[in-house]
């Protein structure tokens, strides 16, 4: 009660039971899937074997520090420093504040800068979209309520229509990513929202756009085997090792297929370091700090 720790869905906790006459010592790590108004915490455990479900006291809880975010940030900085192909020379020097010759991207500009399904843009928003489409690096700033989300969605729409491949859209928080994914999706583009695996059980306003939802609801006869295994896993809690191996391979292939067919992939900045995106190369990236 007196510590500063604030739990959020996705956090990892270790639940331990020291052992007693009715049950041997036990421990397991799980992640938080729900926090209720009554201050109850729902935990999904990694192991389902030997859980002392009949007991309700004598447990201790430890917070498990996850280094994933820091490992990915450090990995990104290292890649930026040593891999010459990670960004163009112009962007590399520009980001480091070196003197660089101003560059203009020569491409055909759209006749109108708004996008389907979005409100009409005002003059300063149009200027922002036009400017971004002609420069290798742009920084847009706007006070709250000036329509940055709508402007961002319009920019992503036109980027996706330029034929330069997929667009990666990132923001620091899950809430901001969800807002962007929703707005961009309303333009008619095919959007996939990539969530951290630990957050897949957390309800989201853009559930239908998430990768895990699309994997589960892909209507395809080839995927019926994966769905059968998924159903079995849901019912039994776990699969035999050979079925688990088969299920994981089918799931990975389906995830890759869905991600490859997207116009836009949305995730948090740390989520961009997800291993599921390791073989993707993006020529267009939008980072929002909404």
Residue, then its C-alpha position, 0 to 999 in steps of 0.5 A: x500500500x505504501x509503495x509508488x508502484x502502479x500496476x497496469x495490464x501487461x505487468x508481470x507478477x510472481x505469485x508464491x506460496x511458501x507451502x503448508x500441510x495442505x499444499x507443497x510450496x509453489x510459484x508461478x509468473x503471470x501477467x496482469x490482464x485486468x484491474x477492477x474498481x474493487x482493487x482486485x487484480x486478475x492474473x493469467x499464469x504461465x503454468x497451469x500445473x499444480x496451482x493451489x486454487x483452493x487456497x486464498x491466503x499465505x501467498x506473496x506477490x513480487x513485481x517482475x521487472x521486464x527489461x524488454x523496453x530497455x533492451x529494444x531501445x538499446x538495440x535500436x540505438x546500436x543498430x542506428x550507430x552501426x548499421x549503415x542501411x538502417x536509415x538513409x545518410x541524409x536522415x542519419x546526419x539530420x537527426x544528429x544535428x549535422x549540417x546537411x543540404x536541404x532535400x526535396x522529394x519529387x513526387x506527384x502531389x495529390x489533387x486534394x490533401x484531405x482523405x476519405x472518412x476524415x473531416x475537411x482539413x483547414x489551411x494550416x493542416x493542408x500545408x502540413x500534409x503538403x510539406x511532409x509529402x515533399x521532405x525526407x524528415x518533417x516535424x509537425x507541432x500543434x497545440x491540443x485541439x488543433x487536429x493533429x490526429x486527423x492531420x496524421x491520418x491524412x498524411x499516412x493515407x497519402x503516404x500509403x497511396x504513393x506506392x512506397x510500400x507499407x507505412x509504420x505508425x508509432x506512438x509512445x502509449x497504447x491509447x495514442x496508437x489505438x486512436x491513430x489506428x482508428x482514424x487511419x482505418x476510417x480512410x479505408x486503408x488496411x490497418x493492422x494494430x500490433x499489440x504486445x503479447x502480454x496485452x492481448x487479453x486487454x480490451x481495446x476500442x480497436x479490437x477488430x484491427x489487432x493482429x491477434x483478433x485477425x489471426x483468430x477470425x481469419x476465414x480461410x479453409x487452410x486456417x481451419x487446422x490452426x483454429x481447431x488447435x486454438x479451440x483445443x488449447x482454449x478448452x484444455x488449457x494446453x496442448x501436447x508438445x507436438x500439437x503446440x509446435x504445429x500450432x505455433x508454426x501455423x500461427x506465426x505463418x498466419x501472423x506474417x501473412x496478415x502483417x504483409x497484406x497490411x497498408x499500415x502497421x500501428x504499434x507503440x515505439x517499443x512495439x516496433x522492436x517486436x520480433x514479428x517485425x524483424x524482417x520488415x523494412x519500412x520506407x515511411x514512418x510516422x512517429x506521433x506524440x499525441 
